[in-house]
Amino acid sequence: MNDNDITWIEEVVCPYCGKIGEDSWELEQDEGTNVCGSCEHEYFYERLVKITYTTWQLEGEESLTKGPDSAY
């Protein structure tokens, strides 16, 4: 990595001119090369996909006794 690297933000940013990429989600792969639409430099990008889950109890269902594998 060097001083011009831009890490883990929500949009692709050209490391040469700083142009924020529009529609970064349209990049076809999780990593590859892209050409800046502003300065026309080619650069490497990598996308990190993070999956999270949310859960909740159903109405009318009683909570079970907390076991050893309980998260809380």
ABEGO torsion letter per residue (X at the ends): XBAABBBGBABBBBAAAGBBBBGAAABABABEBBBBAAAGBBBBBBBBBBBBBBBBBBBGBBBBBBBAABAX
